[in-house]
Amino acid sequence: MKPVLFVTGHAPAYRVGAFARLHELEGIQLALFGGPSKHGGAAFAGELPFPHRRVRPIELGALARGSRYRAVICSTGGRLALLSTWAGARRGHAPLILWASLWAHPRSGAHALSYLPLRRLYRSADAVVTYGPHVSAYVSARGARNVHIAPQSVDNDFWSAPDVAPPRMSSWPTEPEPEVRFLFVGRPAPEKGLAVLTAAWRGAALAPRKAALVLAGVDTRSVPLDGGGAGASRIVCLGAIGREELREVYAASDVLVVPSIATRTFREPWGLVVNEAMNRGLAVIATDAVGAAAGGLVRDGQSGLIVPAGDPLALAEAITRLAQDASLRTRLGAAGANDVRAYSHDAWAEGFSRALSSLGLSRRRW
């Protein structure tokens, strides 16, 4: 069978395993058009293990219009890339599968102009594949049909690997040794909710021997570490760290906090740090503006605690609750470690394979 053209901006290291699995199942060729990425993640260091080509967005129309592919999959990122791919696929009569991540449309002036065209794409796509049920509900309400879920995944074996060394950075909190380490992983961008987290942490006023807050990906210029009252001295910034170092940090931590908030231009589509932390058995506190919570991986009271976004008092209460209840931390962490195994690269690839099957285009029999 002809391959499937998969159009996306980047193939970051965290996604390469999923793309490779989809190539094994269905045979794909990636068309990478570049551009900015909100999701971050390190670039893949080696040769990509599947066919790929780097193209300019304007070239995607001719590529999608050709007869070399049995279907075209296109992400919603990149305005020109998306429109060019959609127009080419329609002119070439190629089945089009839209890979959607939004569960709230950005409200900036520029994004307002894209709302109606994107809604038309949801309605006209032959199939839509989403990050989770929260995105599926959003696109279905805007006319999408034949909707499938490819659950967000990480390399579960890597993040859950045994015998991980303790963190080696000098700033790691050891003296005094805290009973509980809370962890934030992310960029110091407004939508990540770091200001809400630091306000909640100081409101919780946990004793330094009781708990420490570790901020990975954040340097001291982004967070004031003095003045703030009780507990302020137990905020530790690690700055940018590598993948192996981050795994060590997860292994030595107890609770992941994902305090994301919705802004005019962004609502967290998922939050892959949740998958990574759950693989190490951490309890999770997430806001209701985090896709992993809205999408069902974080379940309130079962695999984590969910609090209202932008509410430092509610977040402080959740932090205090987990700081004081070791059995609850253990129970939530164990449930999360079990649940996250279903969010695998295999499951992600099978979501796209089911979408192809619904159009009679899969290499597999379902």
N, C-alpha and C positions, 0 to 999 in steps of 0.2 A: 504494500500500500504506500501511497505517497506520504511524506511526513506532514506534520502539523507545524505551521508557522506560529511561534510564540513571540509576541512583540512586548517588550518591557524595557525600562530604562537601564537597569543594572542587573547583574547576577552577583549579589554580595555573598560573602562566605557563608552566612547562615542559611542561604537559600539554595546553594549549589547542590546539596544532597537531595533536596526535593525535586529540583529540575532533573537531576540525573535519574532519579527513580521514575519520573514521568517519561523520560526518554526511553528507559527500558520497557515501559509498558506500551507506549504509543508511538514512539519515534517522533522527535521534535527537532526543529531548528530554531534557536533563539536569534531574534533580531534586536540588538541592543542599541538604543538611540541616545543613551547618556542623559545629561541634565541633572538638576539638583535632586537630592533624596532626603525626605524628612525622617526616614526610618533609620538612618545611620548604619552602623555595622561596618566592620573591616572589609576591605576589598579582598577577593579571593587571590591567593598568592601564586597558585600554579596554573597550569593549562586547564581550561574548562573541559570536563569530561563528557561533552556532548557537542554536536555541531552548533556553531554560532557565527554570527557576523555582526560587525559594528557598522551602523548606518546613520545617516542624517535623517531627522524626522521627515523631511520633504521626500525622501526616497522610499518611504514605506508604502505610499499609494501604489507605485508600480510593482513593488514586491508582492503586496497582497493581491493585486489584480492578476498576477501571473497564474499559470496552470500547474505549477510545481507542487502545490500544497492541497491537501484534502480538506483543510479547515484552517481558520485563522483565530488565534486567541490573542486578545489585546487587553492590557491593563488600562485603567482609567487615568493613569498619570501621563502628563505631557499633553497640553492642549493640541498643538500642531500634530504631534505623533498620533494621537487618538483620532483626530478628524481625518488625517491622511490615510490611516489604516482602514478606517470605516468606509471611506469613499472608495478606496481601491478594492476592498473585499466585495462591496456591493456591485461595482462595475464588473468585476470578474465573476460574479455569482458564486463566491466562496462562502460557505457557512461561517458565521461570525459568532464567537463566544467571547463575552465580555467578562473580564476579571475585575470585580468591584470590591472596594474597601470602605467607601464612605457610608456612615450611618447618620450623618447630619451634613447638609451642604454648607460649605463655608459662606460667610455673610459679607465678605469684602465686596467692593464695587466691581472688581475684575471677575470675581467668582459669580456675582449675580448674573453676569452676561452668559455664563456657561450653564446655568441651571436648566433652562429649557432645552438646549442641545443635548445635555447629558440625559435628561428625562426621555428625550426621543431615542437616544441610544439604548436605554434600558428597555424600552418598548419594542424596538426593532431588532435587537439581538436575537439570534436563533436560540441561544442559551446564555445564562448568566451564572458565573461561579463566584461565590462570596467567601469572606473570611469566617463567617459564622452566622447563627440565626438572627443576630441583631442586624446585620447587614442585609440578610435575606428579607427580613420584614420591611426594611426601609425601601429596597428596590422593588419589592412586590407591590407596595403601596403606591409606587410610581409607574406601574404598568409592566414591570418585568414579568416574563413568563419562563417556564422551564428553568427554574432556579435550583442550583446545586451548591453544596457546601464542600469546600476544601479546607479542613481545619488547620489553623496556623500551627506550624511545627518547628522544632529545633532538632539538633542531633541529640536525641535522648541518651544514647549510649555515652557520648562524650561528657555531657553535663552530669550524668549519674555515676561516672566511673569511680571505682573504689580507690582507696590508698592515695588520696590527694594530700599533698604537703600543706602544712600550715602557712598562712600568709607571711611573706618575708619583708614587706615594706616597713620602714622605720616608724611610720605614722600609725601603724595598726594599734588599736587601743589594748594595752596590756596592764599598765600600772596607773591606778589600781585595776585589777582584773574585773571587768563587769560580769554580772550574772547573765545578762541577756544583751545580745547585739542586734540592733535593728539596722536594716540596710536599705539604702536608696541607690538605684542604678539608673543613670540617665544624664541627659543634657540639662544645664541650668537655664532652660528656656521657659518662658512664662507658662506655657501649656502643661509643663511637667509638674507644676504645683509645688515647687521647692519652697516658695515663700510660705505657703500654707503649712507645709511639713515643719519648717523651722519654728513657726509660730505655735503649732500644736506641740512640738517637742518641749518648748520652753513652758508651755501651759501645763504639760504633764508633770514637769518639775521632778523628774526621777533622780534619785541620788546617784552620784557618779559610780559608786560601787554596784548599784543595781543595774544600770543600763547605759549603753553608749549608742549613738547614732552615727553610722558610717555612711559617707556620701561618696560613691564611686562614680567617676566621670565628672566630678566637680572639684575645682580648686578653691583655695581660700579667698580669692578675689571675688567669688560669687556669693559667699556666705559670711556674714559678720560673726566671728567666733567669740567676741567679748561683749560685755555689757548685757544683756538679755536675761539675767536672772539665773535662778537655780537650774542646773543641768546644762547650761550653755557650754561649759568646758568639755562636755562629753560629746560634742559634735566634732567628728574627725573627717577631713577631706582627703581622699586618696588621689584625686586627679584622674587623668586618663590611664587606664591599665589594659593590658592585653587579655586575650581570651583565657589563657591558662591561669593567669593571675586572678581573673575574675572568678574562675571555678574554685580556686582556693579560698577566695573571700566568701563565696556562697557556702562552702563547706564549713567555714568557721563562724557563720552567722546563724541567727535563730528565726528572724522575721524579716520578710521583704515588705517594704511599704511603697505603694505606687499611688501617689497623691494627685494624679493628673486632673486638670480642670478643662472645661470646654472654653475655647476662645472664639473670636469671630472667624478665625481662619483655620482652626484645627480642633478635632476631637479624636482622641487616641483610638485608632482603628483596632488595635489589639493590645500590644505590650508584651513582646516576646520574652522580656525579663521574667515574667510570671512563669512561663514554661521552664526556663532555665532554673529558677529558684525552686520550683516544685520538684524538679528532678533530684534536688539535693535534700528534699524533705523539709523545706522552710514553710512555716505558716505565712500566709499572705494577708496583708491589709490593702485593699484597693478601693478607689472611689467608684461611684456609679457612672463616671465619665470614661472609664477604662473598658476597652472592647472585650478584654478577657473576662471581665465581670459581666458585662451585658451579654456576652456570647456564651456564658455558661461554664467556663473552666473554673473560675472562682465562684463558689457557691456559699452564700452567707451562712455562717454557722456550721458548715459541713467541711469545706476545704479552705475557708478563709473568712475574713470579715469584710463586709462592704459598707462604706460610709458615704454620706452625701458629699459630692465634690465641692470644694471651696469652703468647707466647714471645719475650721481648726479645732473647735470644741469637740465635735464628734470624733475627729481623728485622734485628739488627745485621749479621749475616753477609750478608744480601741487600743491605742498604744499602752495605756495603763493596764487595761484588762489583760493583755497578753504578757506584759512584763510581770504581772503578779500571779499568773496561772500557767505553770509549767505543763500540767496535764492537758490543758486546752491547746497550747502550742504543739505539743506532741501529736494530739489527735488530728488537728487540722493539717499538720505537715504530712502525716502518714496518709491521710485521705487524698491530699494533693498529689503526692508521689505516685499513688495508684492511678488517679484520674488522668494524669498528664501522659501516661504511656499510650493512651488512645490517640493523642495528638502527635502523630508520627509522620515522617516523610512519606511512608507508604499510604497513610490515610489521606494526606494532601494530594498525592498523585492520583489516587483512586477517585477523588472528587472530580477532577478534570476528566478522568477516563469515563466516569458515569455520564458526564455532560456530552462527551463525544458519542457514547453509546445511545443516548436519547435521540441523536440525529442519525443513527445508523452508521457511524463513522469510526467506532472503536475497533482496535485490533483484537480486543478481548470479547469473550462471551459472558454476559452478565445474566 
